[in-house]
Amino acid sequence: MTSTPDDTLMTPWSRSLGLRVPVVNAPMGGAAGGRLAAAVSAAGGLGMIGMGSAGSVAALERELAAAGGATVGIGLVDWVRDRETGLLETAIAAEPRLLSVSFGSDFSWVPAVQDAGILAVTQVYDVPGAHRAQEAGIDVLVVRGSEGGGHGADRLALLPLLDAVLETATVPVLAAGGIGSGRTLAAVLAAGAAGAWLGTCLAAAEESLLPENARRAMLAADSTHTVVTTVFDEVLDLPWPPIYPARVLRNDVTDPWSRPEFDEARPSAEMLRAAMDTDDVTIAPVDAGQGVGLITHIEPAAAVIDRMCANAAELLRR
Ligand SMILES: Cc1cc2nc3c(=O)[nH]c(=O)nc-3n(C[C@H](O)[C@H](O)[C@H](O)COP(=O)(O)O)c2cc1C
């Protein structure tokens, strides 16, 4: 089944990239490996490989191999790019269609990416941030609303953010945060987004790297079951700037109301690492946005994208 029978969803940006549908999967560390990226590209969107906190040259090379030569994008975390010697260079050498670096204020990577003919992309959370990114020469902005899963500034919900940034942006703007259905996709395209950057709704797809219990927890969660927190990054002593907390599924660590002894009950770094290694989601973080309630079963990424795009096209044709 092809993703859309007509070009109802096409935007100038998706056309310029030769995509059949204006969707990009978010570069999700621990979920968006080469298999998911290749599946999203095969479904007509642009698949992205995500290197999160644990990103490394070896991990990127492994996931590029798993993508099997598909046209993909690559996403890095700014402090990981800074820490891991050769990571940015390896990403550029792989000639992705676009390369995103998020969660930083240093845009010194932009010229090297553009000199290689690759689109430079970053996530923004407010209008001043969008201006700074544009002034640094960013080719495509991703406006990420606070509904979104994983790390990001907890500032504005997607629609007010998208509205404000579209008012002044001179580059294509992708919308991110809570998009996981035909309705939400249609809404952001109708508002003028160049495309959608989808995280949570593809994190549990068949091709995702997400471990089994994390997947099950996503299926079981409803849309109220997430919370924004820095607790995991603090315990692990990771250098995330505090303005970028993460939206995760609530669990024993994040629910202070169910644990009055919360501060004393924080897991040690060793306990947390062990929980992450054993996929114990009562303690380990599972990144997920408010769209998590839309995930009802595990299916191939193409099925998620086909359904979402067909429903969005029907709504927009009305
Ligand atoms: C499981 C998961 C992991 C993520 N990891 C990253 C990452 O490594 N790098 C990044 O730029 N964004 C990451 N994000 C955030 C996405 O780029 C995006 O902002 C978010 O998923 C959009 O909202 P949504 O989850 O509601 O679709 C992650 C999101 C999720 C759900």
The ligand as a MOL file (V3000), in Angstrom:
LIG
                    3D

  0  0  0     0  0            999 V3000
M  V30 BEGIN CTAB
M  V30 COUNTS 31 33 0 0 0
M  V30 BEGIN ATOM
M  V30 1 C 12.0650 7.6220 22.8590 0
M  V30 2 C 12.5010 9.0200 22.4610 0
M  V30 3 C 13.8660 9.3080 22.3450 0
M  V30 4 C 14.2930 10.5850 21.9190 0
M  V30 5 N 15.6260 10.8140 21.7370 0
M  V30 6 C 16.0300 11.9750 21.1190 0
M  V30 7 C 17.3900 12.1510 20.7150 0
M  V30 8 O 18.2470 11.3000 20.9520 0
M  V30 9 N 17.7210 13.2910 20.0600 0
M  V30 10 C 16.7890 14.2550 19.7660 0
M  V30 11 O 17.1270 15.2570 19.1320 0
M  V30 12 N 15.5020 14.1240 20.1800 0
M  V30 13 C 15.0980 13.0050 20.8230 0
M  V30 14 N 13.7760 12.8430 21.1750 0
M  V30 15 C 12.8380 13.9710 20.9960 0
M  V30 16 C 12.3340 14.0620 19.5450 0
M  V30 17 O 13.3240 14.6220 18.7170 0
M  V30 18 C 11.0800 14.9420 19.4310 0
M  V30 19 O 11.3020 16.2110 19.9610 0
M  V30 20 C 9.8370 14.3580 20.0860 0
M  V30 21 O 9.8020 12.9610 20.0080 0
M  V30 22 C 8.5760 14.9300 19.4360 0
M  V30 23 O 7.4270 14.6930 20.1930 0
M  V30 24 P 6.5730 13.3210 20.1720 0
M  V30 25 O 7.4060 12.3440 20.9270 0
M  V30 26 O 5.3310 13.6800 20.8870 0
M  V30 27 O 6.3540 12.9240 18.7450 0
M  V30 28 C 13.3360 11.5930 21.6490 0
M  V30 29 C 11.9690 11.3070 21.7980 0
M  V30 30 C 11.5470 10.0380 22.1990 0
M  V30 31 C 10.0640 9.7570 22.3160 0
M  V30 END ATOM
M  V30 BEGIN BOND
M  V30 1 1 1 2
M  V30 2 1 2 3
M  V30 3 2 2 30
M  V30 4 2 3 4
M  V30 5 1 4 5
M  V30 6 1 4 28
M  V30 7 2 5 6
M  V30 8 1 6 7
M  V30 9 1 6 13
M  V30 10 2 7 8
M  V30 11 1 7 9
M  V30 12 1 9 10
M  V30 13 2 10 11
M  V30 14 1 10 12
M  V30 15 2 12 13
M  V30 16 1 13 14
M  V30 17 1 14 15
M  V30 18 1 14 28
M  V30 19 1 15 16
M  V30 20 1 16 17
M  V30 21 1 16 18
M  V30 22 1 18 19
M  V30 23 1 18 20
M  V30 24 1 20 21
M  V30 25 1 20 22
M  V30 26 1 22 23
M  V30 27 1 23 24
M  V30 28 2 24 25
M  V30 29 1 24 26
M  V30 30 1 24 27
M  V30 31 2 28 29
M  V30 32 1 29 30
M  V30 33 1 30 31
M  V30 END BOND
M  V30 END CTAB
M  END
